[in-house]
């Protein structure tokens, strides 16, 4: 990520140094950060379980198991994973049509696909995501996190009972609404002010504690975690998905598994990059793919709904001081403790406190400076930022990133397609020299062919590619076609400064290449048909 993007995202110019030793202070910070994250995970996991149409414990077990395994083995210390809304919205149709057992089988297959991606080291392709797409991803997820919190301003139980999510719930009105807003504002104020006084306690945890104390002292009647659902349960137990092991089952779950695996990996790897800029970590993409895959395979066999990285909770963790694997492990273990032992206490936490924490996450996550640069960067980049943001909110992250990358790639191709030109002159021997400038690839082949005047050129023509690069099969086809035109006109064509790859791949024009000591040595992206000499001037 460039310094410009770091500035837009509000990241420090010098990332925090990697923690190499544990002190008592560091241990306390990591554990308290994990506790804060665990508290924020509870309503999120329950809400996403409702979205997917499964029991709240299915979401909580997923948050525990995915969070624990990725914290131990993941590619980025400090990153938090769990049940997410991006996956839940895909799961809802599967659960509605086939039942929760098919969901568990799908999560197992999803994990296997992610393990394959990690083993093949496909995580490295996250480098192909352009900066405007990254900005759109950050802004879109901030908006999604914000919209997800609005459900807490509805009368508890009405959204779930209606079956229509946020649109079907009854909104709080009057005093309950004003009280909820006041408590949210109180939590946000504590989180904003406390770091200016002390860093002994993570600000989000302090904000939750102050709001809980105010509600308890004054006896305010306000929605609490327990109003969503009971989080009490036992240890997750090994459970083989009760689905028939048939080809029909595979046909049902495979499309969902592919989509879920893609969404999970894209969100996880983008979050990995974002957290890495703050924590000063690099690499780990393939390791994260393997960890996500192992976590989802295990979760599917223990009755969980699967998951991936959570940008909101990851931001809470790193901004609370969590820099090592201990914070993620602590968050998962605290969550399990809530389920087993502390559910009565956790269920009394006001939802307003957790909403306030997430609103501060939204403020900290949204790249506000990106609004200032929209008029300064190229129009295409501005369009991609807005497009990815909108698609993330309207559809899902995977679709948004794919759309953004495609648009960016097409814009880049078009820009380069218009850059090809040639400087021409007649040498002392009467031959016309074409010095091609710019890349020759599928987008620029038409412009390349228009550079030449076959009918008006002398009997000897030299095409010099010293300042060009032959990139793909389309470029080879264009060279073959040009050679055929000059041959048909009875004129001699010479090709100079082409790589050894071109020597081997050009069939008809191969004998026209003039060897030189300063020929380039790049390779060309061409398929098997070209390598076996099947490419001719007429193809």
Buried (B, 14 or more C-beta within 10 A) or exposed (E): BEEEBBBBBBBEEEBBEEBEEEEEEBEBBBBBBBBBBBBBBBBBBBBBBBBBBBBBBBBBBBBBBBBBBBBBBBBBBBBBBBBBBBBBBBBBEBBEEBBBBBBBBBBBBBBBBBBBBBEEEBBEEBEEBBBBBBBBBBBBBBBBBBEBBEBBBBBBBBBBEBEEBBEEBEEBEEEBEEBBBBBBEBBBBBBEEBEEEEEEBBBBBBBBBBBBEBBEEEEBEBBBBBBBBEBBBEEBEEEEBEBEEEEEBEEBBBEBBBBBBBBBBBBBBBBBBBBBBBBBBEEBBBBBBBBBBBBBBBBBBBBBBBBBBBBBBBBBBBBBBBBBBBBBBBBBBBBBBBBEEEBEEBBEBBBBBBBBBBBBBBBBBBBBBBEEBBEEBEEBBBBBBBBBBBBBBEBBBBBBBBBBBEBBEEBEBEEBBEEBBBEBEEEEEEBBBBBBBBBBBBBBBEBBBEBBEBEEBEEBBBBBBBEBBBBBBBBBBBBBBBBBBBBEEEBEBBBBBBBBBBBBBBBBBBEBBEEEEEBBEEEBBBEEEBBEEEBEBEB
